[in-house]
Amino acid sequence: MNRIFFFVGLTTIALAAFLMLYLFWMFFLDGNPPATIQLPYATEKTEYRIGEPIVLTANICKSVRYPLTTYPYLVKIPDAETSPKIKSKIFPLPPISSAGTPVGCGEYTISGFFTVPLGASPGRYSLQGTNVFKVNFLVSRSVEWHTNEFDILPL
Protein backbone atom coordinates (compact mmCIF):
# COMPACT_ATOMS: atom_id res chain seq x y z
CA MET A 1 0.00 0.00 0.00
CA ASN A 2 2.85 2.39 0.79
CA ARG A 3 4.38 1.71 -2.62
CA ILE A 4 1.16 2.77 -4.36
CA PHE A 5 1.04 6.05 -2.43
CA PHE A 6 4.72 6.60 -3.20
CA PHE A 7 4.20 6.14 -6.98
CA VAL A 8 1.00 8.22 -7.01
CA GLY A 9 2.75 10.99 -5.09
CA LEU A 10 5.80 10.84 -7.33
CA THR A 11 3.61 10.95 -10.46
CA THR A 12 1.65 13.92 -9.09
CA ILE A 13 4.85 15.83 -8.35
CA ALA A 14 6.25 15.04 -11.82
CA LEU A 15 3.04 16.21 -13.54
CA ALA A 16 2.95 19.38 -11.44
CA ALA A 17 6.60 20.13 -12.30
CA PHE A 18 5.92 19.52 -16.01
CA LEU A 19 2.87 21.83 -15.87
CA MET A 20 4.89 24.56 -14.15
CA LEU A 21 7.67 24.30 -16.75
CA TYR A 22 5.13 24.43 -19.58
CA LEU A 23 3.44 27.53 -18.12
CA PHE A 24 6.83 29.18 -17.60
CA TRP A 25 7.68 28.49 -21.26
CA MET A 26 4.33 29.86 -22.43
CA PHE A 27 4.71 33.11 -20.48
CA PHE A 28 8.41 33.85 -20.77
CA LEU A 29 10.28 31.71 -23.28
CA ASP A 30 8.01 31.65 -26.33
CA GLY A 31 10.44 33.46 -28.60
CA ASN A 32 8.44 33.09 -31.79
CA PRO A 33 7.91 36.48 -33.41
CA PRO A 34 4.24 37.50 -33.48
CA ALA A 35 4.60 38.69 -37.07
CA THR A 36 7.03 38.37 -39.94
CA ILE A 37 7.26 41.49 -42.07
CA GLN A 38 8.97 42.36 -45.33
CA LEU A 39 10.76 45.72 -45.11
CA PRO A 40 10.56 48.45 -46.12
CA TYR A 41 6.84 49.12 -46.19
CA ALA A 42 6.00 50.93 -49.42
CA THR A 43 4.38 54.35 -49.38
CA GLU A 44 1.69 55.08 -51.93
CA LYS A 45 3.51 58.20 -53.18
CA THR A 46 7.03 59.58 -53.12
CA GLU A 47 5.95 63.16 -52.30
CA TYR A 48 3.54 64.43 -49.64
CA ARG A 49 2.39 67.80 -48.36
CA ILE A 50 1.79 68.81 -44.74
CA GLY A 51 -1.55 67.49 -43.46
CA GLU A 52 -1.78 64.84 -46.18
CA PRO A 53 -2.45 61.21 -45.16
CA ILE A 54 0.31 58.64 -45.72
CA VAL A 55 -0.91 55.34 -47.19
CA LEU A 56 1.31 52.25 -46.78
CA THR A 57 1.44 48.81 -48.36
CA ALA A 58 2.82 46.09 -46.08
CA ASN A 59 3.61 42.40 -46.59
CA ILE A 60 2.88 40.69 -43.26
CA CYS A 61 2.58 37.09 -42.03
CA LYS A 62 0.92 36.38 -38.68
CA SER A 63 0.17 33.01 -37.12
CA VAL A 64 -1.59 34.21 -33.95
CA ARG A 65 -4.05 37.03 -33.27
CA TYR A 66 -2.71 39.29 -30.50
CA PRO A 67 -3.86 42.76 -29.39
CA LEU A 68 -1.61 45.30 -31.09
CA THR A 69 -0.45 48.85 -30.36
CA THR A 70 1.56 50.71 -33.00
CA TYR A 71 3.85 53.59 -32.03
CA PRO A 72 4.67 55.47 -35.28
CA TYR A 73 7.05 58.38 -35.77
CA LEU A 74 8.20 60.42 -38.73
CA VAL A 75 12.00 60.74 -39.06
CA LYS A 76 13.70 63.48 -41.07
CA ILE A 77 16.71 62.17 -42.97
CA PRO A 78 19.77 64.48 -42.89
CA ASP A 79 20.71 66.06 -46.22
CA ALA A 80 24.29 64.80 -46.02
CA GLU A 81 26.21 62.19 -44.04
CA THR A 82 28.03 63.81 -41.14
CA SER A 83 30.79 62.71 -38.81
CA PRO A 84 30.02 62.39 -35.97
CA LYS A 85 26.55 61.29 -36.94
CA ILE A 86 23.88 63.83 -35.96
CA LYS A 87 20.50 62.70 -34.77
CA SER A 88 17.56 63.16 -37.09
CA LYS A 89 14.52 65.21 -36.17
CA ILE A 90 11.69 62.94 -34.98
CA PHE A 91 7.97 63.70 -35.08
CA PRO A 92 6.00 61.25 -32.90
CA LEU A 93 2.56 60.42 -34.27
CA PRO A 94 -0.43 59.25 -32.18
CA PRO A 95 -0.32 55.57 -31.17
CA ILE A 96 -2.86 53.19 -32.71
CA SER A 97 -4.45 50.29 -30.82
CA SER A 98 -6.24 47.27 -32.23
CA ALA A 99 -7.93 44.27 -30.62
CA GLY A 100 -6.15 42.06 -33.14
CA THR A 101 -5.36 41.98 -36.82
CA PRO A 102 -6.15 39.09 -39.17
CA VAL A 103 -4.10 35.91 -39.04
CA GLY A 104 -2.39 34.82 -42.26
CA CYS A 105 -0.07 36.18 -44.90
CA GLY A 106 -0.75 38.87 -47.44
CA GLU A 107 -0.28 42.37 -48.74
CA TYR A 108 -2.26 44.90 -46.70
CA THR A 109 -3.04 48.55 -47.43
CA ILE A 110 -2.77 50.67 -44.27
CA SER A 111 -4.61 53.97 -44.59
CA GLY A 112 -6.28 56.54 -42.37
CA PHE A 113 -3.79 56.26 -39.50
CA PHE A 114 -0.77 58.37 -40.46
CA THR A 115 -0.79 62.06 -41.44
CA VAL A 116 2.14 64.40 -42.16
CA PRO A 117 2.31 66.62 -39.02
CA LEU A 118 2.01 70.40 -39.20
CA GLY A 119 5.49 70.96 -37.72
CA ALA A 120 7.32 68.98 -40.41
CA SER A 121 9.66 71.09 -42.53
CA PRO A 122 10.25 70.30 -46.20
CA GLY A 123 12.81 67.58 -46.78
CA ARG A 124 13.36 63.83 -47.02
CA TYR A 125 11.63 61.59 -44.47
CA SER A 126 10.89 58.01 -43.50
CA LEU A 127 7.96 56.74 -41.46
CA GLN A 128 9.10 54.32 -38.76
CA GLY A 129 7.42 52.56 -35.90
CA THR A 130 7.20 49.80 -33.36
CA ASN A 131 4.36 47.28 -33.26
CA VAL A 132 3.88 45.97 -29.72
CA PHE A 133 1.93 42.70 -29.55
CA LYS A 134 0.40 41.87 -26.15
CA VAL A 135 1.03 38.10 -25.97
CA ASN A 136 -0.48 37.73 -22.49
CA PHE A 137 -0.86 39.76 -19.32
CA LEU A 138 2.86 39.37 -18.56
CA VAL A 139 4.59 39.41 -21.95
CA SER A 140 4.70 41.75 -24.94
CA ARG A 141 6.66 41.28 -28.17
CA SER A 142 7.86 44.15 -30.38
CA VAL A 143 8.50 44.34 -34.11
CA GLU A 144 10.27 47.37 -35.63
CA TRP A 145 9.35 48.61 -39.12
CA HIS A 146 10.09 51.46 -41.53
CA THR A 147 8.98 52.73 -44.91
CA ASN A 148 10.88 53.77 -47.99
CA GLU A 149 12.10 57.37 -48.03
CA PHE A 150 9.78 60.09 -49.34
CA ASP A 151 9.78 63.89 -49.68
CA ILE A 152 7.63 66.40 -47.86
CA LEU A 153 7.00 69.44 -50.03
CA PRO A 154 6.44 73.01 -48.81
CA LEU A 155 2.85 74.24 -48.61
GITA-V698788 format. One record per residue. PSI is psi in whole degrees, 0 to 359 (999 if undefined). OMEGA is omega in degrees with one decimal (999 if undefined). Layout:
psi/omega
PSI/OMEGA
PSI/OMEGA
This chain:
psi/omega
321/179.1
327/178.6
322/179.0
313/178.0
322/178.6
312/-179.1
322/176.8
316/178.4
316/179.1
319/177.5
318/178.8
316/179.1
319/179.2
317/178.4
319/178.4
317/178.5
317/178.0
316/179.2
318/179.3
318/176.9
320/177.9
313/179.2
320/176.6
316/178.4
317/-178.8
321/-175.7
325/-170.3
329/-169.9
3/178.1
94/-174.0
6/179.8
133/178.2
142/-179.9
338/179.5
147/172.8
125/-175.8
152/176.6
120/-176.4
154/-4.9
156/170.0
145/-179.1
134/173.7
152/-178.0
324/-178.2
168/176.9
352/178.9
136/179.5
159/173.7
161/-179.0
134/-180.0
353/-178.2
141/178.4
145/177.9
123/-180.0
131/-177.2
155/169.2
125/-175.1
138/171.8
115/-173.5
142/171.4
127/177.4
138/178.5
344/-178.7
147/179.9
109/178.7
151/169.5
143/-171.5
138/169.4
129/179.7
130/177.7
93/-177.5
155/173.0
147/-179.9
129/-176.1
124/175.8
132/-178.6
128/-179.7
149/-179.0
325/-178.8
154/176.6
133/-179.4
159/175.6
118/0.5
158/-176.0
128/178.0
149/-179.6
145/177.8
159/175.5
134/-176.6
133/175.8
102/177.9
139/177.3
161/-178.3
139/177.2
155/-178.2
129/178.6
149/-179.5
145/178.4
343/-179.8
142/179.2
162/-173.8
147/176.1
143/178.4
184/-178.8
146/176.7
179/177.2
123/-174.9
140/173.6
126/-178.1
111/-177.6
158/176.6
2/-177.5
329/-172.6
131/179.2
142/176.9
122/-175.8
157/-177.4
329/-177.1
0/-177.4
129/177.5
158/177.9
145/179.5
192/-178.2
134/-174.8
167/170.9
140/174.9
127/-179.2
165/179.3
174/177.1
125/172.8
122/179.8
114/179.9
126/178.4
99/-176.3
314/175.0
188/-174.7
348/178.9
332/-168.1
137/171.3
150/176.5
141/-177.5
145/175.0
123/179.1
146/177.8
165/175.4
163/178.3
175/170.8
164/178.2
148/177.7
165/-178.4
144/169.9
123/-175.7
154/176.7
157/179.4
999/999
